[in-house]
Each structure stands twice: as C-alpha cells, then as structure tokens.
C-alpha cells in the first residue's frame, strides 16, 4: 500500500510540473537560474539582465516570448543545453510565425566570452545547444549582438523575420550552428562595421532570404569564414561590402562548400570593393546569377591589396546574362592578384560573356594566372581581358567557347604573355585567340611556346588533377556514389580509413544513421530515408571529412 501511495504522489508531482510555468518581465537585478522546474518561462514584457548580473538557463528549459518583447543582456547570459536536451527559445503563439517576438539583444555592456591561447572558450556569455526561432520583429535578427562577443555554438537559429544573427560591431565566434530560413541573412554585419576579428566556422547556413553571410561594412580587422556549408541562399552565399572602397581589412574564405546560391550579381562570393582577400580550398558549385559573377565577383578598391584565389573547385555555376568569374581592378593602386591551382569546369555563361572577365588598370594591377585547369566551360570567351597586365602560364585550357583568349588591350599597350600553357592538343590555337591579328587596334597575345603535356593542378593539398581529369572532391579520404542516390549508396574509403565511423545528418543537424565502415567499400541502405539533401561525416582518429549526398 505504501508503494502505491508513493507512485500516486510521483504521478501527481509530474502533472503539476507539466503545467508549471514562470512569468518574467522587467529587471533581473540578482543572479538567477531558470531550470526545468520553472519551465516554460514566459517573457510577458521587455526584460533586462542588469550589468554585473548573471542569468543561467539550464538544459531542457523552454523560453517563450510574447509579442513585442525582448531580452536585453547588459550582464552575462549562460545558456548551455546539451546534445540531447536543447534549450528552446521561441514565441508564445500556438501557430508560430516569423517575427512573433523581438530578439535577444547582447548590448555593449554585456560580458563577452574569453578564450585560452588555443581558442577554447573559458568564460563569459555563451549560448550552446540553443534552438532560437520566430523572432526578428525589430529587424535586428533573432540574436542582436552589439559591440560585444558572446560565444555562439551548436545553436539552431531559424525562421526569423529579419536576420538569424545581426552583428552591430559585434565580434562573436559563431561555430557549429545551423542558420536557416530567415527572411534576412543567416549572419549579417550591419553598416556600423567590423572593429574586431570575427570567426564564422563549421556552420550550415541554408536557405536564407538575403544572403548566407552579408557583411555591409568591413574595416581593418580580419573576417575568418572557414569550413561552412553555405547553400541555397538568395542574394549571394557570401557578400562583403565597403561602400567607400577603402577598407583595409582581410577576408579569409577557406575550406567552405558554397553551392546553389542565387543573386542578381555575385551568386557564390561577392566582395566589393577593396580588402585583402584569400579564397582557398573551397568548393564553389551550382551557384547562379542573373548578371556577373555566378561563382566569384571581386572588385579592387582605393588602397593597395593582395588577392589570392587558390586551390578551389569551381564547377557548374551559371550566369544567365553575365560572366562566371568577374574581376574588376580599375583603380590605379598596387594590387597583386594570384589565381593558381584551381579546377574550373562546366561553368556556363550567356552569349558575349566569359568564364573570366578581367578588367585591370593602366598601372597597378598585376595578374598571375598559373597552374589552373580551365576546361569544359561554355560561353563566348574563356578569358576576356581588358587593360590586362601580368601572365597566363602553366595552365590546362580546353573549353567549349568561341575564343579561349579575347584580348581587349589596345595596340601599343602591353602584349599578353600566355606562353607555356597546355591546350589539350588544340591544333588551331590561332583560331581560339582574338588579338592584333584580328583587329589592328589591339595588342598581341603571345602563346608560343606551348606545352606538350598537361600540368598537374593541386586542389587543397593532396588532390591532384592531371589534364582534364575528373571533377575533384574537396575530401579525398572517401568517395560516395551514385549521386543522386535512390535506395542505396556506396561509400569507398582508402584502406587506411577502414574502421572509421560514418554519420548521416539532415540539414538541421539531426543524426539519421551511424555506420562503422569495416571494409573499404560499403553499401548503405537509405530506403527508409525521405528524399532530400544530407551531410555525411567520416570520423577517424585524425580527421573529420564531410560530403553531401542527395536522395531522389
């Protein structure tokens, strides 16, 4: 009888807990903890965490905001869930919609995160394993970060009526997050500019309405965009702008997958104008633009700069009324542009447009285009060169274009050095070059001597493409086929990777399957998984590698 009474008591407490809720409004003036016992927490009015005060939100807590409400963090926020018990932050409506509430606002007086020498989080404001949705009513994002740097990790930030994260001189580390289906950008840095280094690493930034990453002003600091999957966003995958053209910052874009983004101009990456830029080891594929720059759109500005584009795979991008790679450096400043070891293939552009449109200046801009494979692209011109100074050497060139090099340097100006390229056995190279011998008002393209064998092109370290080769993968330790797949796909690993674990995720980061690869070729059954796009991650004791798989 006592056991039965105890069970009844536990059931009663469980029911009471199930219907508990805590209403919050006004000032939080003492350290506080929001726990499961008080969940959900209903924000009925604008609420402030005062300077010097810490609010802790525990794993599994639900926070609901009523219309027109925000949480202002002037102190410290510690909101850490765990992988199986996220913190949920959303609107209070039973039928949620973007803009149901305002946002979480980290002010300039909030406690920023601090890190050790290796970059590991130590202390300060943090949001980890938080699912934040349906905010953005103020047009400053679900998260508004103003002149501060909370640590944002493994959070889902979705369905905002403006941006996912809005940085106003903010400089957070944003890592391993999922930013999707926001009406604005996934991550937006406002016109107030960047005044500290920013790290955007290992995120999935998917299907946002105004760009994946949109930086509206850039100054003298460094923007690190690495290891992200930036897909299916409108208005560029990555767009960095300086309205005055004289920013002195540095932009590092490395080891990202940038695919299926669309913009009127600059579908994959758009940087205009200025900055030191390094674009390396990315897969830039299947992006589209109405006008110029389906893959890349870069402009020089009003300072000396160095731009490098190296080790990238640039494939299957489409410009409907413009060029695939648009490079404009028309100001008379010393600008060095290195374009090397890229694999550029199967891009298409419209009539009278080019795979490379290069506009230099009469002095200052020097191009070194070497060790690239530029093959099987379609359009009128492969290289359209205007006021070009520099070299096009040691490349593999073979395209379905009318002209491989369409020279627009005027007669009496610099001749174009296009010597020592491999033309894939093209016999009539003269017919593929437009220069002085077609129009006496132009300079000459010198292409002799030619190479009799193809050039090895190194894509991001170990991947080597010889001649036309095949389309390389950014990760060489495993291959997946067929793509798209139906009921099964096959995963092949190098022998040294046998024993690794393959994990399949959906684009929300949910784990769908785990499989230990006991052989170097394994058949994976996906008949029970819905159609869509998924991520495969291969884990071993040395590395993590990522690929996409599409089920049709």
C-alpha positions in Angstrom: 0.0 0.0 0.0 2.9 2.4 0.7 4.4 1.7 -2.7 1.1 2.5 -4.4 0.9 5.8 -2.4 4.4 6.7 -3.5 3.5 6.1 -7.2 0.4 8.3 -6.9 2.5 11.1 -5.3 5.0 10.9 -8.1 2.3 11.0 -10.8 0.7 14.0 -9.1 4.0 15.9 -8.9 4.7 15.1 -12.6 1.3 16.5 -13.6 1.9 19.7 -11.6 5.4 20.1 -13.1 3.9 19.5 -16.6 1.6 22.5 -16.1 4.1 24.8 -14.3 5.2 28.0 -15.9 7.0 31.1 -14.8 6.2 34.6 -16.0 9.1 37.1 -16.4 9.1 40.8 -17.0 11.1 43.8 -16.0 14.6 43.9 -14.4 16.6 40.9 -13.3 18.7 42.5 -10.6 20.2 39.5 -8.9 21.9 36.3 -10.2 19.2 33.9 -11.3 18.8 30.4 -12.7 16.0 29.2 -14.9 15.5 25.5 -14.5 13.3 22.7 -15.6 11.1 23.1 -12.6 10.0 26.6 -13.6 9.8 25.9 -17.4 8.4 27.2 -19.6 9.5 30.8 -18.8 7.1 33.2 -20.4 8.5 36.6 -21.2 5.5 38.9 -20.8 7.3 42.2 -21.1 10.7 43.6 -22.0 13.3 42.1 -19.6 16.8 43.3 -18.8 19.7 41.4 -17.2 21.4 44.3 -15.4 25.2 44.9 -15.6 27.1 42.6 -13.2 24.2 40.1 -13.1 24.3 36.6 -14.5 21.4 34.6 -15.7 21.9 30.9 -16.1 19.4 28.9 -18.3 19.7 25.1 -17.8 19.4 22.3 -20.4 15.9 21.5 -21.5 14.3 24.8 -20.4 11.8 26.4 -22.8 11.6 30.2 -23.0 8.6 31.8 -24.8 8.4 35.4 -25.8 5.1 37.2 -26.2 4.6 39.8 -29.0 6.8 42.9 -28.9 9.1 41.6 -26.2 12.9 41.3 -26.0 15.6 40.1 -23.5 18.3 42.8 -23.1 21.5 41.3 -21.8 23.5 44.1 -20.1 25.1 41.5 -17.8 26.0 37.9 -18.5 24.0 35.1 -20.1 24.9 31.4 -19.6 22.5 29.3 -21.7 24.1 25.9 -22.2 22.0 22.9 -23.1 23.3 19.5 -24.2 23.2 17.4 -27.4 20.1 15.5 -26.3 18.4 18.3 -24.3 18.4 21.7 -26.1 17.3 25.0 -24.7 14.2 26.2 -26.7 13.8 29.9 -27.2 10.7 30.9 -29.3 7.5 32.8 -29.5 4.5 32.1 -27.3 2.0 31.7 -30.2 0.4 28.3 -30.8 0.8 29.0 -34.5 4.3 30.3 -34.7 5.3 32.7 -37.5 8.5 34.8 -38.2 8.5 38.0 -36.1 6.3 36.7 -33.3 8.8 38.3 -30.8 11.7 40.8 -31.0 15.1 39.3 -30.1 17.9 38.5 -27.6 20.0 41.7 -27.5 23.6 41.5 -26.2 24.5 45.1 -25.5 27.9 46.7 -25.4 27.9 46.3 -21.6 27.3 42.5 -21.7 30.1 40.2 -20.6 32.0 39.0 -23.7 33.4 35.5 -23.9 37.1 34.9 -23.2 39.3 32.2 -24.6 42.6 30.4 -23.9 45.6 30.5 -26.1 44.2 27.7 -28.3 40.9 29.5 -28.8 38.9 27.3 -26.4 36.0 29.0 -24.5 36.8 29.8 -20.9 34.1 32.1 -19.5 31.7 34.9 -20.3 28.3 35.0 -22.1 27.6 31.8 -24.0 24.8 30.2 -25.9 25.3 26.5 -26.7 22.7 23.9 -27.8 20.0 26.5 -28.1 17.2 26.4 -30.6 16.1 30.0 -31.3 13.2 30.6 -33.7 10.5 33.0 -34.9 12.0 36.3 -33.6 13.3 39.2 -35.6 10.4 41.6 -35.1 12.8 44.6 -34.6 14.6 43.8 -37.9 17.8 43.2 -35.9 17.8 39.4 -36.0 16.9 36.6 -33.7 20.1 37.5 -32.0 21.4 41.1 -31.9 25.0 41.4 -30.8 26.2 45.0 -30.3 29.9 45.8 -29.6 30.2 42.5 -27.7 31.2 38.9 -28.2 29.1 36.1 -26.7 30.2 32.6 -27.7 27.6 31.1 -30.0 28.0 27.3 -30.6 25.8 24.4 -31.8 22.7 26.6 -31.9 19.8 26.4 -34.4 18.7 29.9 -35.4 15.7 29.8 -37.7 12.5 31.3 -39.1 13.4 34.9 -38.2 11.6 37.8 -39.9 14.9 39.5 -40.4 18.4 38.0 -39.9 19.5 35.0 -38.0 22.3 36.8 -36.2 22.8 40.6 -36.6 26.2 41.9 -35.6 26.4 45.7 -34.8 30.1 46.0 -34.2 29.7 42.5 -32.7 32.6 40.0 -33.0 31.3 36.7 -31.7 32.8 33.3 -32.5 29.9 31.5 -34.3 30.7 27.8 -34.6 28.8 24.6 -35.5 25.5 26.4 -35.8 22.6 25.9 -38.2 21.1 29.2 -39.6 18.2 28.6 -41.9 15.0 30.1 -43.3 15.5 33.6 -42.0 14.0 36.3 -44.1 17.2 38.3 -44.0 20.7 36.9 -43.9 21.9 33.9 -42.0 24.6 36.2 -40.5 24.5 39.9 -41.1 27.1 42.5 -40.0 25.5 45.9 -40.2 26.8 49.1 -41.7 28.2 50.0 -38.3 31.2 47.9 -39.4 33.6 45.4 -38.0 36.0 46.5 -35.3 37.4 43.1 -34.2 38.3 39.8 -35.8 35.2 37.6 -36.5 35.3 33.8 -36.7 32.5 32.0 -38.6 33.4 28.3 -38.5 31.8 25.0 -39.2 28.2 26.2 -39.7 25.5 25.3 -42.0 23.9 28.4 -43.5 21.0 27.4 -45.6 18.1 28.9 -47.4 18.1 32.4 -46.1 16.4 35.3 -47.9 19.1 38.0 -48.1 22.4 36.1 -48.3 24.2 33.4 -46.3 26.8 35.8 -44.8 26.3 39.5 -45.6 28.9 42.0 -44.2 27.7 45.5 -45.0 30.9 47.3 -43.9 34.4 46.0 -43.4 37.3 47.8 -41.7 40.8 47.0 -40.6 40.2 43.6 -38.9 40.0 40.0 -40.2 37.0 38.0 -41.1 37.6 34.3 -41.0 35.0 32.2 -42.8 36.1 28.5 -42.7 34.6 25.1 -43.0 31.0 26.2 -43.5 28.3 24.7 -45.7 26.6 27.8 -47.4 23.8 26.6 -49.6 20.6 27.8 -51.3 20.6 31.3 -50.1 19.3 34.3 -52.1 21.5 37.4 -52.6 24.9 35.6 -52.6 26.4 32.9 -50.5 29.0 35.4 -49.1 28.8 39.2 -49.7 31.3 41.6 -48.2 30.9 45.3 -49.0 32.7 48.5 -48.3 30.8 51.5 -49.6 33.8 53.7 -49.7 36.1 51.2 -51.3 38.9 51.9 -48.9 38.6 49.3 -46.2 41.9 47.8 -45.0 40.7 44.6 -43.5 41.5 41.0 -44.5 39.0 38.4 -45.6 39.9 34.7 -45.4 37.4 32.3 -47.0 38.7 28.8 -46.7 37.5 25.2 -47.0 33.8 26.0 -47.4 31.2 24.4 -49.6 29.3 27.2 -51.3 26.6 25.9 -53.6 23.2 26.5 -55.1 23.1 30.2 -54.0 21.5 32.8 -56.3 21.9 36.6 -56.7 21.4 39.2 -59.4 25.2 39.8 -59.1 27.7 37.5 -57.4 25.9 34.2 -56.7 28.7 32.4 -54.8 31.1 35.0 -53.4 30.8 38.8 -53.9 33.4 41.2 -52.4 33.2 44.8 -53.5 35.3 46.8 -53.3 38.6 46.6 -51.5 40.3 44.4 -48.8 43.0 41.8 -48.8 41.3 38.6 -49.8 42.3 35.0 -49.7 39.8 32.5 -51.2 41.3 29.0 -50.9 40.3 25.3 -50.8 36.6 25.9 -51.4 34.0 24.0 -53.4 32.1 26.7 -55.3 29.4 25.0 -57.3 25.9 25.3 -58.9 25.6 28.9 -58.0 23.6 31.2 -60.3 23.5 34.9 -61.1 21.4 37.0 -63.5 24.3 39.2 -64.3 28.1 39.0 -63.4 29.8 36.6 -61.0 27.8 33.4 -60.7 30.9 31.9 -59.0 33.0 34.9 -58.0 32.6 38.7 -58.1 35.6 40.7 -56.8 36.4 44.4 -57.1 39.5 46.3 -56.2 39.3 49.5 -54.1 41.3 52.6 -53.2 44.2 51.0 -51.3 47.0 48.6 -52.2 45.7 45.0 -51.8 46.6 41.4 -52.4 44.1 38.9 -53.7 44.7 35.2 -53.9 42.3 32.6 -55.4 43.9 29.2 -54.9 43.1 25.5 -54.6 39.4 25.9 -55.3 37.0 23.7 -57.2 34.7 26.0 -59.2 32.2 23.9 -61.2 28.7 24.0 -62.7 27.9 27.7 -62.0 25.6 29.6 -64.3 25.4 33.2 -65.3 22.3 34.0 -67.4 23.3 37.5 -68.6 26.9 37.9 -67.4 30.3 36.3 -66.6 31.1 33.4 -64.2 34.2 35.0 -62.6 34.2 38.8 -62.6 37.4 40.5 -61.5 37.4 44.3 -61.7 40.6 46.2 -60.6 40.3 49.5 -62.5 41.7 51.9 -59.9 45.4 52.8 -60.1 46.6 51.2 -56.9 49.2 48.4 -56.5 47.1 45.3 -56.5 48.5 41.8 -56.8 46.1 39.1 -57.9 47.3 35.4 -57.7 45.0 32.8 -59.3 46.5 29.4 -59.1 45.8 25.7 -58.6 42.1 26.0 -59.2 39.9 23.4 -61.1 37.3 25.4 -63.1 35.0 23.3 -65.2 31.4 23.0 -66.6 30.5 26.6 -65.9 28.2 28.3 -68.4 27.6 31.9 -69.4 25.5 33.7 -71.9 26.5 34.8 -75.4 29.1 37.6 -75.5 30.2 36.8 -71.9 33.1 35.0 -70.4 34.3 32.5 -67.8 36.9 35.0 -66.7 36.1 38.7 -67.1 39.2 40.6 -66.1 39.4 44.4 -66.0 42.7 45.8 -64.9 44.1 49.3 -64.7 46.7 51.1 -66.8 49.0 50.8 -63.8 48.9 48.9 -60.5 47.1 45.7 -61.0 49.2 42.6 -61.8 47.7 39.2 -62.5 49.5 35.9 -62.2 47.2 33.1 -63.5 49.0 29.8 -63.3 48.6 26.0 -62.7 44.8 26.1 -63.2 42.7 23.6 -65.1 40.1 25.6 -67.1 38.1 23.0 -69.0 34.7 22.2 -70.5 33.2 25.6 -69.8 30.7 27.1 -72.2 30.2 30.7 -73.4 31.7 33.1 -75.9 35.0 33.7 -74.2 37.2 31.8 -71.6 39.4 34.8 -70.8 38.1 38.3 -71.6 41.0 40.6 -70.9 40.7 44.4 -70.7 43.7 46.5 -69.6 45.4 43.3 -68.6 48.9 43.2 -67.1 50.6 40.0 -66.0 50.9 36.4 -67.0 48.8 33.4 -68.0 51.2 30.5 -67.8 51.3 26.8 -67.0 47.5 26.2 -67.3 45.5 23.5 -68.8 43.0 25.2 -71.2 40.2 23.5 -73.2 36.7 24.9 -73.4 33.5 25.0 -75.5 33.9 28.7 -76.0 34.3 30.7 -79.3 37.6 32.2 -78.0 39.9 31.0 -75.3 41.5 34.4 -75.0 39.7 37.5 -76.2 42.2 40.4 -75.9 40.9 44.0 -75.5 44.3 45.6 -74.6 44.8 48.4 -77.1 47.6 48.5 -79.7 50.7 50.0 -78.2 49.9 48.8 -74.7 51.2 45.7 -73.1 51.2 42.4 -75.1 49.7 39.5 -73.2 52.0 36.7 -72.0 50.1 33.4 -72.5 53.1 31.2 -73.1 53.7 27.7 -71.8 50.1 26.6 -71.5 48.7 23.1 -72.4 45.9 23.5 -74.9 44.8 19.8 -74.8 46.1 19.2 -78.3 44.3 22.1 -80.0 45.8 22.3 -83.5 44.5 25.7 -84.5 45.3 27.8 -81.4 45.2 31.0 -83.6 41.5 30.4 -84.2 40.9 30.4 -80.5 42.7 33.7 -79.8 41.4 37.2 -80.7 44.1 39.9 -80.8 46.1 42.2 -83.1 45.8 39.8 -86.0 42.0 40.0 -85.9 41.8 43.8 -85.0 44.8 46.1 -85.7 43.7 48.3 -82.8 44.6 45.6 -80.2 47.9 44.3 -78.7 49.3 40.8 -79.4 48.7 37.6 -77.4 52.0 35.6 -77.2 51.2 32.0 -76.7 54.4 30.3 -78.0 55.9 28.1 -76.8 53.1 25.7 -75.9 53.3 22.7 -73.5 53.1 19.3 -75.0 51.9 17.7 -71.7 49.3 18.7 -69.2 50.0 20.5 -65.9 49.4 18.9 -62.5 46.9 21.1 -60.6 46.9 20.7 -56.9 43.5 21.2 -55.2 43.8 21.9 -51.5 46.9 19.8 -50.8 46.7 16.1 -51.6 44.2 16.1 -54.5 46.0 16.1 -57.9 44.2 16.6 -61.2 46.1 15.7 -64.3 44.9 17.1 -67.6 41.1 17.3 -67.7 40.9 14.5 -65.1 37.7 14.2 -63.2 35.9 16.7 -61.0 37.8 16.5 -57.8 36.3 16.3 -54.3 37.4 18.5 -51.5 37.9 15.4 -49.3 39.9 12.6 -50.8 39.6 10.1 -47.9 36.2 8.8 -49.1 34.0 8.8 -52.2 30.3 8.4 -52.4 28.2 7.2 -55.4 25.8 7.3 -57.1 24.8 10.9 -56.6 21.9 11.4 -56.6 21.1 8.1 -54.9 17.8 6.2 -54.5 17.6 3.3 -52.1 21.3 2.7 -51.6 24.6 4.4 -52.0 28.2 3.1 -51.9 30.9 4.6 -49.8 34.5 3.9 -50.6 37.4 4.7 -48.4 41.2 4.5 -48.7 42.5 1.4 -46.9 43.9 3.4 -44.0 40.5 4.8 -43.3 38.8 1.4 -42.8 37.2 1.3 -39.4 36.1 4.9 -39.5 32.6 5.8 -38.4 30.2 7.4 -41.0 27.4 9.6 -39.6 24.5 10.8 -41.8 22.8 14.1 -40.8 19.9 16.1 -42.2 20.4 19.8 -42.8 19.0 20.6 -39.3 21.9 18.7 -37.7 19.8 15.7 -36.7 21.6 12.3 -36.8 19.8 9.9 -39.0 22.3 7.0 -39.1 25.6 5.8 -37.8 27.7 3.1 -39.6 31.1 1.7 -38.9 33.0 1.1 -42.2 34.5 -2.3 -41.7 35.6 -2.6 -45.3 36.9 -0.1 -47.9 33.6 -0.4 -49.9 30.3 -0.4 -48.0 26.7 -0.4 -49.3 24.5 1.9 -47.2 20.7 1.3 -47.2 18.7 4.6 -47.3 15.4 3.2 -48.5 13.7 4.5 -45.3 15.1 8.0 -45.5 13.0 10.7 -47.3 14.1 12.4 -50.5 16.4 15.4 -49.8 19.9 16.6 -49.3 22.0 15.2 -46.4 25.5 15.5 -45.0 27.9 12.6 -44.5 30.7 12.9 -42.0 33.5 10.5 -41.7 35.3 10.3 -38.3 38.5 8.7 -37.6 41.3 9.3 -35.1 42.9 12.0 -37.3 40.3 14.0 -39.1 36.6 14.7 -39.9 35.6 14.8 -43.6 32.3 15.9 -45.0 30.4 15.3 -48.2 26.8 15.8 -49.4 24.5 13.1 -50.6 21.2 13.7 -52.4 18.4 11.2 -52.4 16.0 11.4 -55.2 
